[in-house]
Amino acid sequence: MTIDLNGETLRPDKLGFCPQRLARINPWLEKYVDEGKLPFAALVVMRRGEVAHSSIYGKRDIEKQHPVLEDGLYRVYSMSKLITTVAALSLFETGELMLDDPITRYLPNFRNQKVYSSGDFDNMSLHDLASPVTIHQLMNHTSGFTYGAFDPGPVGRALRKAKIDFGKTNESLENIVERLSTTPLCFQPGSSWRYGVSTDVLGRIIEVITGKDLESVFKERIFDPLKMTDTSFSVPDDKLDKFCALYTRTNENPLKKLEDADDSRFRQPVIMNSGGGGLVSSMRDYVSFVEMIRRLGKLDGERVLGRKTIQYMMQNHLPGDMASMGQKTFSEMPMTGVGFGLGGAVLLDPVRSEILGSKGEFTWGGVASTAFWIDPLEDISVVFMTQLIPSSSYPIRRELRVLVYQALDD
């Protein structure tokens, strides 16, 4: 698949977009960069398998005045989760795991795990699990696992005390998952929705089943078939000049450098293969991955997953929307009218969600303000890249949806 990021040969009118209305994207995007809110922005809008719009603007390192590159490398963080989910579903297709399998089948240390009931950290009341955590619950984040870094409650504190940090590069996935088994769940499995380390646990289960490290499994089952040559858990020396700096927004500084490309944790020898947030990727690679999903598991003659598996993955796997499961908002996005499938959110009702889009849209993003969405009804796939933490800094994802959908002209 060829992706033209320059936008010089694109004919959006042939793909059902009004060129003049689609051109509204660039001033919007450039304003974010020129006002010092984003270091850069890179965007690809696909329809029917062709590029309808592409933008690339800004600096991959503001202090060094290095421009963003077409083949730049980005920390995609939680956009790693869908890749991990797809790898696990490939094992599901070969009968090596079932979605209703308890995780204790592969990780026996979790047999003694408890569930938080009440009390503060020093006086936690814990109960037995009413039912074991399943693979399916890991994939749709109803397992009860949380993030220690983002959870101020007693369970989050327990994770911090146990040093459950999958962002570490010098410790193995096996070791951290083993320590995780000594900490409690936030709630009984299946009763609520909570974003957390579920996908990292899923990644460890993939390693146990295959007997290989997670990156090797990704390479064999996803990266090699899709020619994703720039996606990995670390940045090699020969690609360092393509790697972007990372910025954060503070009260004092809207663009403070958080991590330089040269001394990034992604540059260290990486032992940790974090399926929940550890991948670096390029625009071409991630667009190829997203397009494979939009095309129901197959790209350029290479099938990664079966059609029925992809369709199953992109359905809502919650009894209602995420708001009804305890998650009113996530990042800058309200979760009313939004469900969750396997590895990504599903738009159930655009009216209730108060956003342009199509029922069945499949989407997610990363903490550095990256995002993707797939619209099967309109044959659209979109990937947006920048490097600003946190992703809740600005309503970029909601605004971009409106800018794309208002330009449809067929």
C-alpha positions in Angstrom: 0.0 0.0 0.0 1.4 3.4 -1.0 0.7 6.4 1.3 1.3 9.8 -0.1 2.1 12.1 2.8 2.9 15.1 0.7 -0.7 15.5 -0.5 0.5 16.7 -4.0 -1.3 14.0 -6.0 -4.4 13.6 -3.9 -7.9 13.9 -5.4 -10.3 14.0 -2.5 -13.2 14.7 -4.8 -12.8 11.3 -6.3 -13.2 9.8 -2.9 -16.4 11.6 -2.0 -14.8 14.6 -0.2 -15.3 18.3 -1.0 -11.7 19.5 -1.5 -12.5 23.1 -0.2 -14.2 21.8 2.9 -11.5 19.2 3.6 -8.9 22.0 3.2 -10.3 23.4 6.5 -8.1 20.8 8.3 -4.8 22.5 7.6 -5.5 25.9 9.1 -7.0 24.2 12.2 -3.9 22.0 12.6 -1.4 24.7 11.9 -3.0 27.0 14.5 -2.4 24.4 17.2 1.3 24.3 16.3 1.7 28.1 15.6 0.1 28.9 19.0 2.6 26.7 20.8 0.0 24.1 21.8 1.5 21.2 19.9 5.1 20.6 18.7 3.9 19.2 15.4 1.0 17.4 13.8 0.9 14.6 11.3 -2.3 13.3 9.8 -3.6 10.9 7.2 -7.2 10.5 6.2 -8.0 7.5 4.1 -11.1 6.6 2.3 -11.8 3.4 0.3 -8.1 2.5 0.7 -6.7 5.7 -0.8 -5.3 8.8 0.9 -7.8 11.7 0.7 -5.9 14.1 2.9 -2.5 14.3 4.6 -0.8 17.0 6.7 2.5 17.3 8.3 3.6 20.5 10.1 5.8 21.6 12.9 9.0 20.5 14.6 9.9 17.1 15.9 12.3 18.9 18.3 11.4 22.6 18.9 14.6 23.5 20.8 16.8 22.0 18.1 14.6 23.3 15.3 14.4 19.8 13.7 11.3 19.6 11.4 8.9 16.7 11.6 9.6 14.0 9.0 7.3 12.0 6.8 8.9 8.8 8.1 9.2 10.0 11.7 8.9 7.7 14.7 6.4 8.3 17.4 5.6 6.9 20.9 2.1 5.5 20.3 1.7 4.4 23.9 -1.9 2.9 24.3 -2.3 2.5 20.5 -0.1 -0.5 21.3 -3.1 -2.1 23.0 -4.9 -2.9 19.7 -1.8 -4.6 18.3 -1.5 -6.8 21.4 -5.2 -7.6 21.1 -4.9 -8.6 17.4 -1.9 -10.8 18.3 -4.0 -12.5 21.0 -7.0 -12.9 18.6 -4.6 -14.7 16.2 -4.0 -17.2 18.9 -7.8 -17.4 19.5 -8.2 -18.3 15.8 -5.8 -21.2 16.1 -7.5 -22.5 19.2 -4.5 -21.8 21.5 -6.7 -19.6 23.8 -10.4 -19.0 24.2 -11.9 -15.7 25.3 -13.6 -17.3 28.3 -10.4 -18.8 29.6 -9.6 -17.7 33.1 -6.2 -16.0 33.2 -5.1 -18.5 35.9 -4.9 -21.1 33.2 -1.8 -19.3 32.0 -0.8 -17.3 35.1 -1.4 -19.6 38.1 0.0 -16.9 40.6 -3.3 -15.0 40.2 -5.3 -17.8 41.9 -5.0 -16.1 45.3 -5.8 -12.6 44.0 -8.4 -10.6 46.0 -10.9 -7.8 45.2 -10.9 -4.4 47.0 -14.2 -3.8 48.9 -13.7 -0.8 51.2 -11.4 1.2 53.4 -8.3 3.3 52.9 -4.9 1.9 51.9 -3.9 0.9 55.5 -7.2 -0.7 56.2 -8.4 -2.3 53.0 -11.2 -4.8 53.2 -10.6 -7.5 50.6 -13.0 -10.2 49.3 -12.5 -13.3 47.2 -13.2 -13.1 43.5 -16.8 -14.1 42.7 -15.5 -15.4 39.3 -12.0 -15.5 37.8 -10.7 -12.8 35.4 -11.0 -14.0 31.8 -9.1 -13.2 28.6 -12.3 -11.4 27.3 -12.3 -9.1 30.4 -8.6 -8.2 29.8 -9.5 -7.2 26.2 -12.5 -5.0 27.1 -11.1 -3.6 30.4 -13.7 -5.0 32.7 -11.1 -7.2 34.6 -10.8 -4.9 37.6 -7.1 -4.0 36.9 -6.2 -0.3 37.1 -3.2 1.9 36.5 -1.1 2.7 39.6 0.1 6.0 38.1 -3.4 7.4 37.4 -5.5 5.8 40.2 -5.4 7.9 43.4 -7.4 5.3 45.4 -6.2 2.5 47.7 -5.7 0.0 44.8 -3.7 2.5 42.8 -1.5 3.1 45.8 -1.0 -0.7 46.2 0.2 -0.9 42.7 2.6 2.0 43.2 3.9 0.4 46.4 4.5 -2.9 44.5 6.2 -0.9 41.7 3.9 -2.1 39.0 5.2 0.1 36.2 5.2 -1.3 32.7 7.0 1.8 31.5 10.2 0.4 33.0 12.7 -0.8 30.5 15.1 -2.8 32.7 12.7 -5.3 34.1 10.9 -8.2 32.4 7.2 -8.4 31.7 7.1 -11.7 33.6 8.5 -10.2 36.8 6.1 -7.3 36.9 3.0 -9.4 36.1 4.1 -11.8 38.9 4.1 -8.9 41.4 0.8 -7.6 40.1 -0.8 -10.9 41.2 -0.1 -9.8 44.8 -2.2 -6.6 44.5 -6.0 -6.5 44.6 -8.5 -5.8 41.8 -10.6 -2.6 42.0 -13.9 -4.4 41.6 -15.4 -7.8 40.8 -14.5 -8.9 37.3 -17.1 -7.9 34.7 -19.0 -5.5 37.0 -17.4 -2.2 35.8 -15.1 -0.6 33.2 -11.7 0.6 34.3 -8.7 1.4 32.1 -5.6 -0.3 33.4 -2.8 -2.8 33.0 -5.1 -5.5 31.5 -3.4 -5.4 28.1 0.0 -5.9 29.7 -1.3 -9.0 31.4 -2.7 -10.1 28.0 0.8 -9.6 26.5 2.3 -11.8 29.2 -0.3 -14.5 28.4 0.7 -14.4 24.7 4.3 -15.0 25.8 3.4 -17.9 28.0 1.3 -19.6 25.2 3.9 -19.0 22.4 7.1 -19.4 24.4 8.4 -16.3 22.7 8.9 -12.7 23.7 6.0 -10.3 22.7 8.0 -8.5 20.1 8.9 -11.7 18.3 5.2 -12.6 18.2 4.2 -9.2 16.9 6.9 -9.4 14.2 5.8 -12.9 13.1 2.1 -12.4 13.1 1.6 -8.7 12.3 4.7 -6.6 11.5 6.3 -8.9 8.8 3.0 -9.6 7.0 2.1 -5.9 6.9 5.7 -4.7 6.3 5.6 -2.6 9.5 9.4 -2.2 9.5 9.4 0.9 11.8 7.4 -0.5 14.7 9.2 -1.9 17.8 9.7 -1.5 21.5 12.9 0.5 21.1 14.5 2.9 18.6 17.7 1.5 16.9 20.7 3.7 16.4 20.2 3.9 12.6 16.7 5.4 13.1 17.4 7.8 15.9 17.4 10.8 13.6 13.7 10.1 12.9 12.6 9.9 16.5 10.6 12.8 17.9 11.1 14.6 21.2 8.2 14.3 23.8 6.5 17.3 25.3 4.1 17.9 28.2 1.8 20.7 29.1 2.2 22.4 32.5 0.6 25.5 34.1 3.8 27.4 33.5 4.7 26.1 30.0 2.3 24.8 27.4 5.2 22.9 25.6 7.8 21.7 28.0 10.2 19.1 26.8 9.7 15.9 28.8 12.0 13.6 26.9 14.7 14.1 24.3 15.0 11.6 21.5 18.7 11.0 22.3 18.1 10.0 26.0 14.6 8.6 25.8 13.7 5.5 27.7 12.9 4.0 24.3 16.6 4.3 23.5 17.8 2.2 26.4 18.2 -1.6 26.1 14.6 -2.5 26.4 13.8 -5.7 28.3 10.2 -4.8 29.0 7.8 -5.6 26.1 4.8 -3.6 27.2 1.8 -4.6 25.2 -0.2 -1.9 26.9 1.9 1.1 25.9 5.4 0.3 24.8 5.6 0.6 21.1 7.2 3.2 18.8 5.7 3.4 15.3 5.6 5.5 12.1 2.7 6.9 10.3 3.0 4.5 7.4 3.2 1.5 9.7 0.2 2.4 11.8 -1.9 3.4 8.8 -1.1 0.0 7.3 -2.2 -1.7 10.5 -5.4 0.4 10.7 -6.2 -0.2 7.0 -5.8 -4.0 7.6 -8.5 -3.7 10.2 -10.8 -1.6 8.0 -10.4 -4.2 5.2 -11.5 -6.9 7.7 -8.1 -8.5 8.4 -6.3 -8.5 5.0 -3.9 -6.0 3.4 -2.0 -6.4 0.1 -2.8 -10.1 0.0 -1.6 -10.8 3.6 -4.3 -11.9 6.0 -3.7 -11.2 9.6 -7.1 -12.1 11.1 -10.3 -13.5 9.6 -13.2 -11.3 8.6 -15.5 -12.7 11.3 -12.9 -12.1 14.0 -12.4 -8.5 13.0 -16.2 -7.9 12.9 -16.5 -9.5 16.3 -13.6 -7.4 17.7 -15.3 -4.1 16.5 -18.6 -4.8 18.2 -19.5 -3.4 21.6 -18.6 -6.0 24.3 -20.2 -4.1 27.2 -23.8 -4.4 28.4 -24.3 -0.7 27.7 -22.0 2.3 27.0 -18.9 3.1 29.0 -20.7 5.9 31.0 -23.1 3.3 32.3 -20.2 1.1 33.4 -18.7 3.9 35.5 -16.5 5.8 33.0 -18.3 9.1 32.3 -15.3 10.7 30.5 -12.0 9.4 29.2 -9.2 11.8 28.3 -11.0 14.7 26.7 -13.8 12.5 25.4 -17.2 11.9 27.0 -18.1 8.3 27.1 -21.9 8.6 26.8 -23.0 6.7 23.7 -19.6 5.0 23.4 -19.1 1.3 24.1 -15.9 -0.8 24.1 -15.0 -3.7 21.9 -11.8 -5.8 22.0 -8.9 -3.3 22.1 -10.8 -0.2 21.2 -13.9 2.0 21.8 -17.0 1.7 19.7 -19.4 4.6 18.8 -22.9 3.4 19.7 -24.9 6.6 19.3 -23.4 9.7 17.7 -26.4 11.8 19.0 -25.9 10.8 22.6 -22.2 11.2 22.2 -22.8 14.7 20.6 -20.2 14.1 17.8 -20.3 13.6 14.1 -19.5 10.0 13.2 -21.1 6.7 12.3 -22.5 4.0 14.5 -19.9 1.3 14.7 -16.9 3.6 14.5 -13.9 1.9 16.1 -11.3 4.1 17.8 -8.6 4.6 20.5 -5.5 6.8 21.1 -2.4 7.2 23.2 -1.4 9.4 26.1 0.9 11.5 23.9 -2.3 12.8 22.0 -2.0 10.3 19.2 -5.3 8.8 17.8 -6.9 6.6 15.2 -10.4 5.7 14.1 -12.0 3.4 11.6 -15.4 4.0 10.2 -16.7 0.9 8.4 -19.8 2.6 7.2 -18.0 5.4 5.3 -14.9 3.4 4.5 -12.8 5.9 6.3 -9.7 5.4 8.5 -7.7 8.2 10.1 -4.4 8.3 12.0 -3.2 11.4 13.9 0.3 11.7 15.4 1.9 14.3 17.7 3.9 14.0 21.0 2.1 15.9 23.8 1.3 14.5 27.2 -1.4 14.4 28.5 -3.9 13.5 25.7 -6.6 15.5 27.6 -4.7 18.8 27.0 -6.9 19.8 24.1 -10.1 18.5 22.4 -8.1 17.5 19.3 -9.8 14.2 18.6 -13.4 15.5 18.7 -12.5 18.6 16.6 -10.8 16.5 14.0 -13.8 14.2 13.7 -16.0 17.2 12.8 -13.5 18.5 10.3 -13.3 15.2 8.5 -17.0 14.4 8.5 -18.2 17.9 7.5 -16.2 17.5 4.3 -18.0 14.4 3.0 -19.8 15.3 -0.3 -21.2 12.0 -1.6 
